[in-house]
């Protein structure tokens, strides 16, 4: 039973829950390194949520015996080529969720991809050395906000709901 595909999905969802609990504890602690702990747990939660998504993709691909059942990245199973090659309702729903930028799944995939991007230095406007030093502020520039605990928790709940619904549908077959 430990070798079943669903065990990895369950583990990843559980680990994401643990990371979210630790994130909440770190945020409420007065520790000197609280900000670093929160960031570490935020990234751990995101990592495990992505792993849970990949696990769900493996479950579905394994159930339908797809050749891509051991893909190393969820994006390989959530691409348009997957929809064109096989008609699987669960994968079609996930591809649609991944395609729409406003959905939780697309946001999760984007946030996960951003983990691997190098930090980008803020652009500083060149100033005229003859002018007094005045701080220029661009109100149109939006800084990227960190993912909140509530948003990560919502993604976890959405993923768990998707897992339950898909498993119910797959077990009826």
TAHUSUL-V147540 format. One record per residue. N is the residue number from 1. RES is the residue in one letter. OMEGA is omega in degrees with one decimal (none if undefined). Layout:
n=N res=RES omega=OMEGA
n=N res=RES omega=OMEGA
This chain:
n=1 res=X omega=-179.0
n=2 res=X omega=-179.7
n=3 res=X omega=179.1
n=4 res=X omega=-177.5
n=5 res=X omega=-176.1
n=6 res=X omega=-178.2
n=7 res=X omega=179.9
n=8 res=X omega=177.5
n=9 res=X omega=179.7
n=10 res=X omega=179.5
n=11 res=X omega=-177.3
n=12 res=X omega=177.7
n=13 res=X omega=177.4
n=14 res=X omega=179.4
n=15 res=X omega=177.0
n=16 res=X omega=177.0
n=17 res=X omega=177.7
n=18 res=X omega=179.2
n=19 res=X omega=178.8
n=20 res=X omega=175.7
n=21 res=X omega=179.0
n=22 res=X omega=178.3
n=23 res=X omega=179.4
n=24 res=X omega=178.1
n=25 res=X omega=-179.7
n=26 res=X omega=-179.2
n=27 res=X omega=-178.0
n=28 res=X omega=-179.9
n=29 res=X omega=177.6
n=30 res=X omega=-177.0
n=31 res=X omega=-179.7
n=32 res=X omega=-178.8
n=33 res=X omega=-176.3
n=34 res=X omega=-178.5
n=35 res=X omega=177.7
n=36 res=X omega=177.9
n=37 res=X omega=178.6
n=38 res=X omega=179.8
n=39 res=X omega=179.6
n=40 res=X omega=-179.6
n=41 res=X omega=176.5
n=42 res=X omega=-179.9
n=43 res=X omega=177.7
n=44 res=X omega=178.7
n=45 res=X omega=179.6
n=46 res=X omega=177.4
n=47 res=X omega=-178.5
n=48 res=X omega=175.3
n=49 res=X omega=176.8
n=50 res=X omega=177.4
n=51 res=X omega=176.4
n=52 res=X omega=176.7
n=53 res=X omega=178.2
n=54 res=X omega=177.1
n=55 res=X omega=178.0
n=56 res=X omega=176.3
n=57 res=X omega=178.0
n=58 res=X omega=178.1
n=59 res=X omega=-177.2
n=60 res=X omega=180.0
n=61 res=X omega=177.5
n=62 res=X omega=179.4
n=63 res=X omega=-178.9
n=64 res=X omega=179.0
n=65 res=X omega=178.6
n=66 res=X omega=177.8
n=67 res=X omega=-179.7
n=68 res=X omega=-173.6
n=69 res=X omega=-179.9
n=70 res=X omega=179.9
n=71 res=X omega=-176.6
n=72 res=X omega=-180.0
n=73 res=X omega=180.0
n=74 res=X omega=-178.5
n=75 res=X omega=178.3
n=76 res=X omega=179.7
n=77 res=X omega=-176.6
n=78 res=X omega=179.9
n=79 res=X omega=179.6
n=80 res=X omega=-179.7
n=81 res=X omega=177.8
n=82 res=X omega=179.6
n=83 res=X omega=-177.4
n=84 res=X omega=-175.7
n=85 res=X omega=-175.9
n=86 res=X omega=178.2
n=87 res=X omega=179.3
n=88 res=X omega=-174.7
n=89 res=X omega=-179.4
n=90 res=X omega=179.1
n=91 res=X omega=178.8
n=92 res=X omega=178.1
n=93 res=X omega=-179.9
n=94 res=X omega=177.7
n=95 res=X omega=178.4
n=96 res=X omega=177.2
n=97 res=X omega=-178.7
n=98 res=X omega=-178.6
n=99 res=X omega=-174.7
n=100 res=X omega=-172.9
n=101 res=X omega=-177.6
n=102 res=X omega=-177.8
n=103 res=X omega=-179.2
n=104 res=X omega=-177.0
n=105 res=X omega=177.6
n=106 res=X omega=178.9
n=107 res=X omega=177.3
n=108 res=X omega=-179.5
n=109 res=X omega=179.0
n=110 res=X omega=-179.8
n=111 res=X omega=178.7
n=112 res=X omega=179.2
n=113 res=X omega=-180.0
n=114 res=X omega=176.9
n=115 res=X omega=-174.6
n=116 res=X omega=178.0
n=117 res=X omega=177.8
n=118 res=X omega=177.4
n=119 res=X omega=-179.0
n=120 res=X omega=179.4
n=121 res=X omega=177.3
n=122 res=X omega=178.1
n=123 res=X omega=179.7
n=124 res=X omega=179.9
n=125 res=X omega=176.7
n=126 res=X omega=-177.5
n=127 res=X omega=175.8
n=128 res=X omega=-175.3
n=129 res=X omega=178.6
n=130 res=X omega=-179.5
n=131 res=X omega=176.5
n=132 res=X omega=-178.2
n=133 res=X omega=177.8
n=134 res=X omega=-179.3
n=135 res=X omega=176.5
n=136 res=X omega=-179.1
n=137 res=X omega=178.0
n=138 res=X omega=-178.1
n=139 res=X omega=178.6
n=140 res=X omega=-178.7
n=141 res=X omega=-179.4
n=142 res=X omega=176.7
n=143 res=X omega=177.9
n=144 res=X omega=178.6
n=145 res=X omega=177.3
n=146 res=X omega=177.4
n=147 res=X omega=-179.8
n=148 res=X omega=176.1
n=149 res=X omega=-177.8
n=150 res=X omega=179.9
n=151 res=X omega=177.4
n=152 res=X omega=178.5
n=153 res=X omega=178.0
n=154 res=X omega=177.2
n=155 res=X omega=179.1
n=156 res=X omega=-180.0
n=157 res=X omega=177.4
n=158 res=X omega=179.3
n=159 res=X omega=177.5
n=160 res=X omega=177.8
n=161 res=X omega=178.0
n=162 res=X omega=179.2
n=163 res=X omega=-179.0
n=164 res=X omega=-177.7
n=165 res=X omega=-179.9
n=166 res=X omega=179.8
n=167 res=X omega=177.1
n=168 res=X omega=-179.1
n=169 res=X omega=-178.3
n=170 res=X omega=-178.8
n=171 res=X omega=177.8
n=172 res=X omega=-177.6
n=173 res=X omega=none
